Amino acid sequence: MNDICLSEARALAAEAIARLAQEEHLGDLMIVDDAVVETASAWYFPYDSTAFILHGDIAAALAGNLPARVAKDDASVTFAVPQ
């Protein structure tokens, strides 16, 4: 399989984050685009609550969440720290 591009990886991460938000009742979440990390094998997409990112509402901030990791070679999505 060919490596996926950043925009494809971001779309996959956004879908996974939206599913997580729904399953865990976390409200609206969004990717922090300025903090995306790229490694040789994957992209890591950090996210937080929309209320925190856009409005600075500290009470809405998430704690301990792992970024969405999208593998470049097979487009698999997991939640892990950058390596």
CORCOR-V473529 format. One record per pair of residues at least 4 apart in sequence whose ideal C-beta (glycine too) atoms are under 8 Angstrom apart, sorted by the first residue. I is the first residue (numbers start at 1). J is the second residue. D is the distance in Angstrom with one decimal. If there is no record, write none. Layout:
i = [I | I]
j = [J | J]
d = [D | D]
This chain:
i = [1 | 1 | 1 | 3 | 3 | 4 | 4 | 4 | 4 | 4 | 4 | 5 | 6 | 6 | 6 | 7 | 8 | 8 | 9 | 9 | 9 | 9 | 9 | 9 | 10 | 10 | 10 | 10 | 10 | 10 | 11 | 12 | 12 | 12 | 12 | 12 | 13 | 13 | 13 | 13 | 13 | 13 | 13 | 13 | 14 | 14 | 14 | 15 | 15 | 16 | 16 | 16 | 16 | 17 | 17 | 17 | 17 | 17 | 17 | 17 | 18 | 18 | 19 | 20 | 20 | 20 | 20 | 21 | 21 | 21 | 21 | 21 | 26 | 26 | 27 | 27 | 27 | 27 | 28 | 28 | 28 | 29 | 29 | 29 | 29 | 29 | 30 | 30 | 30 | 30 | 30 | 30 | 31 | 31 | 31 | 31 | 31 | 32 | 32 | 32 | 32 | 32 | 32 | 35 | 36 | 36 | 36 | 36 | 37 | 37 | 37 | 37 | 37 | 38 | 38 | 38 | 39 | 39 | 39 | 39 | 40 | 41 | 41 | 41 | 42 | 42 | 42 | 42 | 43 | 43 | 43 | 44 | 44 | 44 | 44 | 44 | 44 | 44 | 45 | 45 | 45 | 45 | 46 | 47 | 47 | 47 | 47 | 48 | 48 | 48 | 48 | 48 | 49 | 49 | 49 | 49 | 49 | 50 | 51 | 51 | 51 | 52 | 52 | 52 | 52 | 52 | 52 | 55 | 57 | 65 | 66 | 66 | 66 | 67 | 67 | 67 | 67 | 68 | 68 | 68 | 69 | 69 | 69 | 69 | 69 | 70 | 70 | 70 | 71 | 71 | 71 | 71]
j = [73 | 74 | 75 | 72 | 73 | 8 | 9 | 12 | 70 | 72 | 75 | 9 | 10 | 38 | 43 | 11 | 12 | 75 | 13 | 43 | 45 | 70 | 72 | 75 | 14 | 31 | 36 | 43 | 45 | 70 | 15 | 16 | 68 | 70 | 75 | 77 | 17 | 31 | 43 | 45 | 47 | 68 | 70 | 77 | 18 | 31 | 45 | 19 | 77 | 20 | 68 | 77 | 79 | 21 | 29 | 30 | 31 | 45 | 47 | 68 | 22 | 29 | 23 | 24 | 26 | 29 | 79 | 25 | 26 | 27 | 28 | 29 | 49 | 62 | 49 | 50 | 51 | 60 | 49 | 50 | 51 | 47 | 48 | 49 | 50 | 62 | 47 | 48 | 49 | 50 | 53 | 54 | 36 | 45 | 46 | 47 | 68 | 36 | 45 | 46 | 47 | 48 | 53 | 46 | 43 | 44 | 45 | 46 | 43 | 44 | 46 | 67 | 82 | 42 | 43 | 44 | 43 | 44 | 82 | 83 | 72 | 71 | 72 | 73 | 69 | 70 | 71 | 72 | 69 | 70 | 72 | 67 | 68 | 69 | 70 | 80 | 81 | 82 | 67 | 68 | 69 | 70 | 67 | 62 | 65 | 67 | 68 | 52 | 53 | 61 | 62 | 65 | 53 | 57 | 60 | 61 | 62 | 54 | 55 | 57 | 60 | 56 | 57 | 58 | 60 | 61 | 62 | 60 | 61 | 79 | 79 | 80 | 81 | 79 | 80 | 81 | 82 | 77 | 78 | 79 | 77 | 78 | 79 | 80 | 82 | 75 | 76 | 77 | 75 | 76 | 77 | 78]
d = [6.5 | 6.1 | 7.7 | 4.5 | 6.1 | 4.2 | 5.5 | 7.7 | 7.4 | 6.2 | 5.1 | 7.0 | 6.2 | 7.6 | 6.4 | 6.6 | 6.6 | 7.2 | 6.3 | 4.6 | 7.6 | 4.0 | 7.3 | 7.3 | 6.2 | 6.8 | 7.7 | 7.6 | 6.6 | 7.9 | 6.6 | 6.5 | 8.0 | 5.2 | 6.0 | 5.3 | 6.1 | 6.4 | 7.4 | 3.9 | 7.9 | 4.0 | 5.3 | 6.4 | 6.3 | 6.2 | 7.8 | 6.5 | 7.8 | 6.4 | 5.1 | 4.4 | 7.9 | 6.3 | 5.3 | 8.0 | 6.8 | 7.4 | 5.1 | 5.6 | 6.5 | 7.3 | 6.1 | 5.8 | 6.9 | 7.4 | 7.7 | 7.9 | 4.4 | 6.6 | 7.0 | 4.6 | 7.1 | 7.2 | 5.9 | 7.4 | 7.3 | 7.3 | 6.7 | 4.0 | 7.4 | 5.1 | 6.8 | 5.9 | 6.6 | 7.7 | 6.2 | 7.2 | 7.8 | 5.0 | 5.7 | 7.9 | 7.3 | 4.9 | 7.1 | 5.0 | 7.9 | 7.5 | 8.0 | 4.7 | 6.3 | 6.2 | 6.4 | 4.7 | 6.2 | 6.7 | 5.6 | 7.2 | 7.1 | 4.3 | 7.9 | 7.4 | 4.6 | 7.8 | 5.3 | 7.8 | 7.7 | 7.4 | 6.2 | 6.9 | 7.9 | 6.3 | 5.8 | 7.0 | 5.1 | 6.0 | 5.0 | 5.8 | 7.4 | 5.1 | 7.2 | 4.3 | 7.2 | 5.3 | 8.0 | 7.6 | 7.7 | 4.6 | 5.5 | 4.5 | 7.8 | 6.9 | 4.3 | 7.8 | 6.9 | 7.0 | 6.8 | 5.0 | 5.4 | 6.1 | 5.3 | 7.3 | 6.9 | 7.5 | 4.3 | 6.4 | 5.9 | 5.6 | 5.4 | 4.2 | 3.7 | 6.8 | 5.5 | 6.8 | 4.7 | 4.2 | 7.4 | 8.0 | 7.4 | 7.8 | 4.2 | 5.8 | 6.1 | 7.0 | 7.4 | 7.3 | 7.2 | 5.8 | 7.7 | 6.0 | 7.0 | 5.0 | 6.7 | 4.5 | 7.8 | 6.5 | 7.4 | 5.3 | 6.5 | 4.7 | 7.9 | 7.9]
